[in-house]
Amino acid sequence: MARFDQDLNDPVLQQVINADLQEGQKVGVRGTPTIFINGRLLQQRNITGFAQMIEAELAEQVAAKR
């Protein structure tokens, strides 16, 4: 716990955490878990939405190679 308390009060680490929080807010993170696939936010957080997004990304990759 001593290390945790030390890190919790470290201004450098606090800046890193704040930067991460700001970046998350900027890209639409509202809670956890939040899933991004190739930089796109997964809106439908269930197995169907996950599978559909992966299939769409794979199709785009195949089309881009043609």
Contact map, one row per residue, 1 for C-alpha under 8 A:
111110000000000000000000000000000000000000000000000000000000000000
111111000000000000000000000000000000000000000000000000000000000000
111111100000000000000000000000000000000000000000000000000000000000
111111110000000000000000000000000000000000000000000000000000000000
111111111000000000000000000000000000000000000000000000000000000000
011111111100000000000000000000000000000000000000000000000000000000
001111111100100000000000000000000000000000000000000000000000000000
000111111100110000000000000000000000000000000000000000000000000000
000011111110010000000000000000000000000000000000000000000000000000
000001111111110000000000000000000000000000000000000000000000000000
000000001111111000000000000000000000000000000000000000000000000000
000000000111111100000000000000000000000000000000000000000000000000
000000110111111110000000000000000000000000000000000000000000000000
000000011111111111000000000000000000000000000000000000000000000000
000000000011111111100000000000000000000000000000000000000000000000
000000000001111111110000000000000000000000000000000000000000000000
000000000000111111111000000000000000000000000000000000000000000000
000000000000011111111100000000000000000000000000000000000000000000
000000000000001111111110000000000000000000000000000000000000000000
000000000000000111111111000000000000000000000000000000000000000000
000000000000000011111111100000000000000000000000000000000000000000
000000000000000001111111110000000000000000000000000000000000000000
000000000000000000111111111000000000000000000000000000000000000000
000000000000000000011111111111000000000000000000000000000000000000
000000000000000000001111111111000000000000000000000000000000000000
000000000000000000000111111110000000000000000000000000000000000000
000000000000000000000011111110000000000000000000000000000000000000
000000000000000000000001111111000000000010000000000000000000000000
000000000000000000000001111111110100000000000000000000000000000000
000000000000000000000001100111110100000000000000000000000000000000
000000000000000000000000000011111100000000000000000000000000000000
000000000000000000000000000011111100000000000000000000000000000000
000000000000000000000000000000111110000000000000000000000000000000
000000000000000000000000000011111111000011000000000000000000000000
000000000000000000000000000000001111100011000000000000000000000000
000000000000000000000000000000000111111111000000000000000000000000
000000000000000000000000000000000011111111000000000011000000000000
000000000000000000000000000000000001111100000000000000001000000000
000000000000000000000000000000000001111110000000000000000000000000
000000000000000000000000000000000001111111000000000000000000000000
000000000000000000000000000100000111101111100000000000000000000000
000000000000000000000000000000000111100111111000110010000000000000
000000000000000000000000000000000000000011111000100000000000000000
000000000000000000000000000000000000000001111101110000000000000000
000000000000000000000000000000000000000001111110110000000000000000
000000000000000000000000000000000000000000011111110000000000000000
000000000000000000000000000000000000000000001111111000000000000000
000000000000000000000000000000000000000000010111111100000000000000
000000000000000000000000000000000000000001111111111110000000000000
000000000000000000000000000000000000000001011111111111000000000000
000000000000000000000000000000000000000000000011111111100000000000
000000000000000000000000000000000000000000000001111111110000000000
000000000000000000000000000000000000100001000000111111111000000000
000000000000000000000000000000000000100000000000011111111100000000
000000000000000000000000000000000000000000000000001111111110000000
000000000000000000000000000000000000000000000000000111111111000000
000000000000000000000000000000000000010000000000000011111111100000
000000000000000000000000000000000000000000000000000001111111110000
000000000000000000000000000000000000000000000000000000111111111000
000000000000000000000000000000000000000000000000000000011111111100
000000000000000000000000000000000000000000000000000000001111111110
000000000000000000000000000000000000000000000000000000000111111111
000000000000000000000000000000000000000000000000000000000011111111
000000000000000000000000000000000000000000000000000000000001111111
000000000000000000000000000000000000000000000000000000000000111111
000000000000000000000000000000000000000000000000000000000000011111
